[in-house]
Amino acid sequence: MKSEKNEEPTVTITNLSQLQTFIKERNNWQNVCYMSQIPEVCREYPCILGIDEAGRGPVLGPMVYGTAFIPINEQTLLETLECADSKVLTEEKRDNIFEKICDQSGKIGWGVEIIAPTSICNSMLSRSRYSLNQVSMDAAIGLIRAALNLNVKIEHVYVDTVGKPEKYQEYLKSIFPKLKITVAKKADSTYPIVSAASICAKVTRDHSLKVWNFIEDLEVTEFGSGYPADPDTRQFLTDQCEPVFGYPQLVRFSWSTAENMLENLAYHIECEEEMEQKTPPPNTMAITSFFKMTRKNVNNVKTMHEFFTKRNLSREVDF
């Protein structure tokens, strides 16, 4: 995100419990990018890198972008770990595979960017609108750059698309001309490395909701999946709407679901229009003209005021 300053994590996450602690202790209103320890083999041998997201559609919680990378000559390990599209796996299975990915820290590296609901809203509701697609693309670019900056020897990048794959692929290629890049629909179910990235993203988002720390001091633990169609989520939006201030930071104000709820449940506020400035009368001097330096004529004499010149008065020193 352009306008949000990311935290710089100083922790090392090697299991699910440490991931939960990391999420719980962070500021929910800030974006944060985490990269695992880089396996030495990923610096020595050509690697493939996958990118996918979790939480693009929900009205509650962060959107998380995940990445995973592994040497090309080790990629069969991904099938051994049963990496598959995170959406077709149970939560227990996703957690289990995430633990296995962490256990293979000598061969597999991973990372996530957690994009806060507040950050998403600020982007989409700002005067110069910053679309969710652009937020997504910037997150993907940020993760690729993070891996490159840590000297991961990336050869081929696989990305699950947002928008048209051809256009997105061309855009990424213009930024990373030295890398092979494949952008595809349903890449998370086609390429195991994207499946691994998808699992890292989904597990991080799921546990972000589980351990969400309400700065508004709400004692709420049940709010559903966060998707607009979920009855528990809709009940949460109904119960937690404060008529003046709206919703806690868990909610994405920019979603139509939240906007419609606010329209029905919150107070309506009307702001006064600014008074239009009246056009000044003709020949009125601007206030700034009194603070300008006085011009000098060719003889280096100060220009006389209009009052004197209109009356044909001149300066005289010799009589």
N, C-alpha and C positions, 0 to 999 in steps of 0.2 A: 504494500500500500504506500502511496506517495506521502500521505499526510500523517501516517502513524509511525512512531518510532518503535522499532522492535526491541524487545529485551534481548540481552545476550546471555544465554544459559551457560552456567559454569559447572553443571552437574553431568554425570555420566549415567545413562540409563541402560541397565543390563537385564531388566526383567519387568514384568507387568506392575509389580508393587512399586518399583521406583518411578515408573511412568505415572502412576496415580499420585504419588507424593509430589512429583514435579508439577503436575497439572493443578493440584489442590493449592500449592503455595504460590502460584503465579498470579499476576493481576489479570482479572477477567476482561478488563476494558482495553488491554493492550494486545497487539499481535506478538507472537513469539515464534522464532524459528529454532528448531533443535536439529543438530546433526550428530549421529552416533560417532563413536571412535572409528577411524578409517582403517580397515584391514590393509596391511602392507602389500598383500597381493593385488589389491585394487589400485595401488600406485605403480606397481611393476608391470602388470599385464592389462591388455585392452579389455575394457568392461562394457557391458550393456547397462543402461539406466532406465528405469520405468517411472512414470508419474501418473497419479490418479487422485481424485478427490473424494471426500465424504461430507455430506451435509450441505449440499448446494440448495436443496429445495425446502428444508424445514424453516418454520417461523421462529423456532427457539434454538439457541445455542450457536456455537461457532461453525464456520466452514473450515475443514481441515484438508490441506494438500499434503500428500505423502510421496516419498520417493524411496526407491531401493536400487542398489547396484551390486553387481557381482562380476568377476572375470568371465569372459565368454567361455573359456575352457572349463568353467565350473557350473555352468547354468543348469545342467541336469539335476543339480542339487535342489532346485526350486520345485521340481516335480516330486522329488523324494519327500519334501516338506509339505506336499499337497497344497501348494499355493493355487488358489482359484479365486474367481470373482467373489469379493467379500459379501456381496449382496445375496449370494446363494448359500452362504455358510451360516450356521447358527452362531450366536454370540460366543458360546463356549468353544466352538471350533476355531473361531477367529482368534480368541485369546490364546488358545493352545498353539496355533501356528505362529502367532507373534512371539511367544516364549521361545519357540524353536528357532525363529529368525535371530533372536537375541543370543541364543546359545551358539549360533554359527558366526560369531563376531570375527572369527579369523578369516572368513570368506565373504560374508555379506555385510554391506553397510546400508544404513537407512536414515531417513530424516523426515521431519514434518514441519509444516508451517500452520500454526493455529491462528485463524483470522477471526478476530473478536466480532460479536454481533454489532457492537457499537461502531467498530471500524467499517463494517459493511454498510450500516445505515448512513454514516457520515459521507461515505463515497456516493451512495445512490441518491441521497437527498441534497447534496451540495448544489450550489448555483451552477457550477460547471460539472454536470452529471458524469459520474465515473461508473460505467456499467459493470454488472456482475461478471460478464465475460472478460472484461479487461482486468478486473480484480483477479480472476482465475488465471488468466494468462501471465500476469505479473508474478503470481505466486509460483507458477511452474518455472518461469524464467529465473526467479530468485533461487529456487532449489537446484537448478542446473548449475548456476553460477557458484552457489555455495560448495557443491561437490568439486567443481573445477578449481576453486580457490584452495581447496584442501588437497589438491594434486591427485584427485581421482582420474585415472587414465580412461576417460570416456571415449568410446568409439561410436556407439549407436544409442540413440535416445528413442524410447517408445512412449507415446503420450496418448491418453484417452481424450478425445476431442471435446471442445466446447465450440458450438457453431459448426461451420463447414470445415471438414478436415483439410481439404486442399489449401484453403486460405490460411488456416492456422499453421499448417506445416511450412508454407512459404514464409510466413511471418517469423517463425522460429529459425528457419534456415538463414534468414537475413541477419539474425542476431548471432547465430552460431554457425558460420559458414564452413568451419572445419569439421563439423560433426555430421554423421549420418542421422537423419531424423525421420521417424515414421509417426504420423498422427492418424489415428483411426477411430471409428465408432466401435464401441464395445471392445476396446483394446484390453480392458481388464479381464475379459473372458477369452481372449485370443493369445495374449502374450503373458507367460508366467511371471515375468519380471514386473509387469504392470499389476498383475494380481497381488504380488508381494507388496507393492506400493499401496495398493487399494486396502489391503489388510492393515497396514501401519496407520493409514489415514482413518479408517473406520474404527479401529480399536481406540485410537486417540480421541476421536469425537465421542464415542460411546461413554468413555470414562470421564470425559470433560463434563458430560451431563450428570453422571453419577456423583461426582465430587464437587459440583458447582458450588462456589462460595458466594452467597448473596450478600453484597455489601449493603443492601437495603434491610438487613436483619430479618429476612423472611425465614420462617421455619417451614419450608416446603420441600418435600422430597419426591412427590408424585406429580409429574407434569407430562407423562406420556413420552412418545418418541420425538416430539417436536414438530411433527408434520401436521399441516393444517387440517387434514381429514381425521386425525386422531381425536376421539371424543375427550380423552383425558387432557390433551393439549388445549382443546377449545374451552374446557371447563376451567383450566388454569388461567387462560386469557380473560375469561369472564370474572373469575374470583379476584384476580390480582390487578385489575385495572383501577388505578388511583385517579379520581375524576379531574385532578388538576395536573399532576405530573406524569400521568400515563402509566407506563410499565417499567419493571425492573430491567437491568441491563441484559438479562438473558434473552429478551425479546427483540426481534428485528422489526423496528418501527416501520421500515420501508416496505414490508410485505403487505399486500392488500388485505390479508386476513386481519392483521393488527390494525390497519387503518380503518377498516369497517367497524371493528369492535370499538375503537376510540370514538368514532363518529356516533355510535349508539350509546356508549356508556360514560364518556367523559364530558366535562363542561365545554361548551363552545366559546371560543375566544375570538373577539373581533379587535383588530388593531386599527388605530386611527391612520388615515391616509395622510401622507405628508402634504402640507399646504404648498400649492404651486407658487413659485415666485412670480410676482407681477413684473411685467416688462417696464423698465425704468423710462421716464420721459426722455424725449430726444435731447441730445446735447448734454446729457447728464454725465459728469466725469466719474469714472470708476474710482472706487476708494483706493485701489492699488496705485493709481496714478500719482497720488501724493507722496508715495514712497520711492518713486523712481529717481534716478540721478538726473540732474538738470543738464540738458544738452548745451553745448557751446558752439558759437558760430566760428567762422573761419578766422576771425581776429582773436579767438580765444576769449571772447566776451560772453558773459552769460546772456542767454536769450531773455528778452524782456517779457513781462507778463502781457497777456492779451489786452488787459485794461488800458495799458499805455500805448500799445501799437495802434489800437483802433482810434485813438485820439491824436495820432501823429505826434506823440511826445517822444523825445529822445534824450539821451544822456548828454550833458554838457559839463565840461570841466574847466574850460577857459572862457572867461567873459570879457 
